[in-house]
């Protein structure tokens, strides 16, 4: 093992579904099967990249 990263630092589908900003919109889409976990992550990362005050930016 070269590196161990705490799960709190990882962006996971569950993390997106628990996010206070995105959960209301993303959870129904995910639960109904309209988006899968990969597409959910792509949507999240695209929106976060476009935001100037993203909490995920270094």
ZAMARGU-4260 file (C-alpha; in steps of 0.2 Angstrom, whole numbers, plus 5000, padded with zeros to 4 digits):
<rodrens>
0) 5000/5000/5000 | 5008/5016/4994 | 4995/5028/5001 | 4980/5028/5013 | 4967/5041/5011
5) 4953/5044/5023 | 4936/5041/5016 | 4930/5058/5021 | 4941/5065/5008 | 4935/5054/4994
10) 4921/5060/4983 | 4909/5045/4982 | 4891/5043/4976 | 4885/5042/4994 | 4894/5058/4998
15) 4885/5067/4984 | 4868/5060/4990 | 4871/5066/5007 | 4877/5083/5001 | 4865/5097/5008
20) 4865/5106/4991 | 4863/5092/4979 | 4854/5078/4988 | 4836/5085/4985 | 4839/5085/4966
25) 4850/5070/4965 | 4843/5057/4977 | 4826/5055/4967 | 4835/5053/4950 | 4847/5040/4958
30) 4833/5030/4967 | 4822/5029/4952 | 4837/5023/4941 | 4837/5038/4930 | 4856/5040/4933
35) 4869/5027/4939 | 4883/5030/4951 | 4895/5035/4938 | 4884/5047/4929 | 4880/5055/4946
40) 4898/5058/4950 | 4900/5066/4932 | 4886/5078/4935 | 4893/5082/4952 | 4910/5085/4946
45) 4904/5095/4931 | 4894/5107/4942 | 4907/5108/4956 | 4920/5113/4943 | 4909/5127/4936
50) 4906/5134/4953 | 4918/5148/4959 | 4915/5144/4977 | 4916/5125/4977 | 4919/5117/4994
55) 4930/5104/4985 | 4942/5116/4977 | 4959/5117/4985
</rodrens>
